[in-house]
Amino acid sequence: MFDILTLNKIAACGLDKFDADNYTVSDTCGNPDGIILRSFSMHDMELGSNLKAVARAGAGVNNIPIEKCTEKGIVVFNTPGANANAVKELVIAGLLLSSRNIVGGIEWAKTLHGKGAEVAKLVEKGKGQFVGPEIKGKTLGVIGLGAIGVMVANAAHNLGMEVIGYDPYMTIDAAWHLSRSIKKATDINDIYANCDYITLHVPANDSTAGMINSETLALMKDGVRILNFARGTLVNEAHMAVALEEGKVASYVVDFPSDAVLSMDNVIAIPHLGASTPESEDNCAMMAADELKDYLENGNITNSVNFPNCEMARDGQTRVTIAHMNVPNMLSRFSTIMAEKQLNILHMLNKSKKENAYTIMDIDGDVTNDMIAEISAIDGVLGVRIIK
């Protein structure tokens, strides 16, 4: 029996995957085997001794203490692509909102309430202040060609835009889904220099923090429109304020309002609605539940942010999974311990992800707690599990 702690309201279709015979799901469990959450911040939480995995029903994991989890051998999952269509649709809406000043026009129209028969004439007289360009024929730069970026690029192309994409780490799967009509830049400066619109779809980390700043803004066209549905920290807000005031940036659309951007003119601040659709919430919840279940029941890893993908069909009496540092001689030491106990390894799979690694061993025999303690004592081993 596994205990699952929910830290946010999770769609029922996801929680229904945890069958009552094997799982207890609640929002009050004190020392759970697994946690499933959305945006709840775990940074001040105590990680229980029983915790094996955390599943984020969404793509961003800034609310999870990744390093602390890794040190304890806790696998952290996310759900890339599950909310991609929802975000894509909002980005396309953002493109149109940034061009046509629709928001400003709507707010102005509300001020005409109470003017009776004069409203129609006032509308015709005042609508000129909200004129804006069409997106057809304009150039969109897509920085980051993951699940969302690819969908945005393809949709914008279908709307008649010229699209240039940039992503030095583009996956094979993303490449298969990208339209052949999308031009691919080898230098991010080509995006900055040639695009009328720029949309950001990269993760928030040390290398991307403040990537839109006074230096990169200076490379852009006058009147560029920038869309940020990735993370607020990608944009230096002080530098953006200057660019908006000077007209370098015609419009900034951001899904992560802050007190600073809310005070700026020509900003469309959306209250983090990127994944706020019932379809997206359902998709994320079901995907997170599937990942968590497969790990708890079989030790398989899919879509982890701190350990490598590692999946193997079950065989043998016992499965041993080991989260460890990616250092030499680990496999030989694991194998030696099994050999000394006269246990045959039927199948073994090892994968690495930067400094971390993960090993699955299917054993023909019974693995004792003493053997697990011996493996756990090896320097660089972060966590060991027995699955029967």
Secondary structure, DSSP 8 states (H G I E B T S, - for coil): -EEEEESS---HHHHTTS-TTTEEEES--SS-SEEEESS---TTS---TT--EEEESSS--TTS-HHHHHHTT-EEE--TTTTHHHHHHHHHHHHHHHHH-HHHHHHHHHTTTT-GGGHHHHHHHHGGGG----STT-EEEEE--SHHHHHHHHHHHHTT-EEEEE-TT--HHHHHHS-TTSEE-SSHHHHHHH-SEEEE----STTTTT-BSHHHHHTS-TTEEEEE-S-GGGB-HHHHHHHHHHTSEEEEEESS--HHHHTSTTEEE--S-TT-SHHHHHHHHHHHHHHHHHHHHH--B-SBSSS--B-----SSEEEEEEEE--TTHHHHHHHHHHHTT-EEEEEEEEEETTEEEEEEEEES---HHHHHHHHTSTTEEEEEEE-
